[in-house]
Amino acid sequence: MIEEPLLSVRDLRVTFPPRRGRPAVRAVEGVSFDLRRGETLGLVGESGSGKTTTGRAVLQLQRPSAGSVRLLGRELTDMASGDLRAMRRHMQFVLQNPYTSLHPRMTVGQILSEPLAVHRAVPPNRRAERVAELLSLVHLDPKVVDRYPHEFSGGQRQRIVIARALAVNPDLVVCDEPVSALDVRTQAQIVQLLSELQDKLGLSYLFIAHDLAIVRSLAHRLAVMFGGRIVELGDADRIYETPVHPYTQSLLDAVPIPDPALQRARLARVAPEPHIPRHEADLSPCCFGEDHRATGRPRWHEVGPGHHVSCHFWPTAQAGADGANAGQG
Ligand SMILES: Nc1ncnc2c1ncn2[C@@H]1O[C@H](COP(=O)(O)OP(=O)(O)OP(=O)(O)O)[C@@H](O)[C@H]1O
């Protein structure tokens, strides 16, 4: 029997309405993927590609304009707010900045007790015990309960943020750039912690990041976003080794470049011109420069087991990838 995915997202769309003379923004345009129990799906793409909006729409922190989000077999998009509140204990998030995501005037004990009280996850007389357990889980000394966030380093604060997310025993954790505000050594420690917690608790992660090196160490599968759509989806090792979509290839090309300006310049090879409105630009960057409106939306091709790519000229792109690989060999 095939196990039902923990999370199933189908044709998810988020459009932000026009604001102060600016046109509507189609931030997410038909995103679909599944996430299994104990699995990490890395959601990658350049800034503005719609990763955060997708994560927020999955959690219903941003209500989608259309599409379906099923968690544990239940549709979230049309759920009444009371039911949704109850579902929140199954889905939590860890955000980028541990300096702003903890209330500065609450102690660690109060921060970790709050979700326990809101979700009535643990009776009041057992909360202190659970708080100590959570701190141990993220390798912090339970004696720190009376301390305030400013007394901790960035890495320690992110451990507190993770402990808070885990307080209610969620099934899904959406991690939005969870280490990008940290130094490189601390990044590795937090990634290691997330991996250890996944093994121990069977968590599923939707891991949003622009840093492909970090995603590589955690993700089982990868979804590459460009202009609000997924352009390549599949097994992470396979995509890292043989990326098919030209946009994925360019993202991977850019990995060893620590200079963001240089990385942007490399990406500019395939990214749409900024003056072309997103909704008019075809979302398949390899086709950029062709008559997009004539060709319509790129089709999905299964290019290997569970490996999909959305591209008008997939065989041509494949020829390019083969050529590149032959050159490397
Ligand atoms: N509340 C909002 N109102 C209007 N437009 C928005 C809003 N939030 C996001 N957008 C727009 O939606 C698009 C996708 O943004 P999003 O933050 O999801 O991208 P991202 O890939 O997560 O980028 P980053 O890595 O920079 O966070 C962008 O064009 C952004 O400007």
The ligand as a Gaussian input file, in Angstrom:
#p B3LYP/6-31G(d) Opt

LIG

0 1
 N        2.452000      41.149000       0.955000
 C        2.847000      41.309000      -0.309000
 N        2.237000      42.213000      -1.100000
 C        2.600000      42.381000      -2.398000
 N        3.580000      41.671000      -2.999000
 C        4.228000      40.756000      -2.250000
 C        3.904000      40.540000      -0.874000
 N        4.727000      39.556000      -0.394000
 C        5.522000      39.184000      -1.412000
 N        5.229000      39.918000      -2.525000
 C        5.850000      39.782000      -3.849000
 O        5.692000      38.420000      -4.255000
 C        6.850000      37.991000      -4.957000
 C        7.410000      36.734000      -4.286000
 O        7.951000      37.112000      -3.006000
 P        8.542000      36.040000      -1.988000
 O        8.945000      36.774000      -0.743000
 O        7.584000      34.919000      -1.840000
 O        9.852000      35.520000      -2.759000
 P       11.093000      34.738000      -2.184000
 O       11.503000      33.785000      -3.241000
 O       10.779000      34.157000      -0.845000
 O       12.168000      35.879000      -2.044000
 P       13.187000      36.170000      -0.832000
 O       14.178000      35.041000      -0.867000
 O       13.782000      37.504000      -1.191000
 O       12.368000      36.191000       0.415000
 C        7.812000      39.151000      -4.978000
 O        7.646000      39.836000      -6.197000
 C        7.354000      40.015000      -3.818000
 O        7.672000      41.364000      -4.024000

